[in-house]
């Protein structure tokens, strides 16, 4: 099995395994106790905190270890908002943040706070000017990921941090995807990360709160981790997490060059060998190991199963999966095709031979799924004629069927004519406009229908 889902969780780094086993003998005791075993545990915890601070680029007393990256985000957002409640209750996030951030934003809004979501471009990037425009006198906190978890686009953190600093607003950076590749630059105020993203053990998160940032921890108070992360520290896991962070950092520069070449190869070959595929995400400002693409007329879940049977573990932000009937919020915010979506995220050490084998298998896997679904062959060009309209009833049918049925009849419509697709599938709102853009046809828009929504497409060529 070739594991190509490192953005979800990276394989345990060998250094992490060694550090975990070694620290089990000395890191089991209570580090708050003064007897010998407690002092041993405290020394391990303090050393790990110092090493984490060095890797992040902060002071050791600014580092808090949490039980997960999600807890680090939730604690950071809630604590920063509470610490600045006298300023106001306005929160700014981007529309492509990790779900942990968006869940925190939803909770804040349900409690009476206000939230502004900053839009992204088609590559998934934010414009610092959009953050500047969103700032208000009552803005308590802004949040921005360092890099996107689904498409790999790297965000302009330093520029946004400067905009926020000038306005006196702290910026929390979700650095889960990027911290293993290097420190996050810019004048950010808070940072969250997750060890299993860089090859550490699961169950260790990192929260950094800069000195001078107003912060009020929420929930029951605890005596550990400056009162910001209650509960007994998992010292062996913390030691392993920090050891693996230092190890991957030592390898990062050389490995980044190699993985960038491999993902660039995937981007190029997918576009050349898989018809009706859209490679998404910024082609330049991106993480080394992530490449994402979507395929027309493809059921994402079926494609993932086909690739799994061929020996490849990949993930998907597609709406065509058993876990969701709506598109990935990231792909939706970007306005790109969501059906048949595949994210390939290569772990450090990924073999070139495995990538080549994936590129050989992929076109056939996509073609096989399309054949099962009865996807149409490319339609011949139609002569110009009088205006006409066809209605496609796709009510009750899920992605990618509405787009397949649109494509089947489109060749029967004269130039200037329209197709009205009736659908109650949320993914159609994203996938039909994306199909039009890929095909060079006009998306007229959506209209209310007796059931579902009518999506209107005009043939222009």
Buried (B, 14 or more C-beta within 10 A) or exposed (E): EBBBBBBBBBBBBEBBBBBBEBBBEBBEBBBEEEEEBBEBBBEBBEEBBBBBBBBBEBEBEBBBBBBBBBBBBBBBBBBBBBBBEEBBBBBBBBBBBBEBBBBBBEEBEEEEBBBBBBBBBEBBBBBBEBBBEBBBEEBBBBBBBBBBBBBBBBBBBBBBBBBBBEBEBBBBBBBBBBBBBBBBEBBBBBBBBBBBBBBBBBBBBBBBBBEEBBBBBBEEEBEBBBEBBBEEBBBBBBBBBBBBBBBBBEBBEEBBEBBBEBBBBBBEBBEEBBBBBBBBBBEEBBBBBBBBBBBBBBBBBBBBEBBEEBEBBBBBBBBBBEEBEBBBBBBBBBBBBBBBBBBBBBBBBBEEEBBEBBBEBBBEBBBBBBEEBEBBEEBEEBEEEEEEEBEBBBBEBBBBBBBBBBBBBBBEBBBBBBBBBBBBBBBBBBBBBBBBBBBEBBBBEBEEBEEBBBBBBBBEE
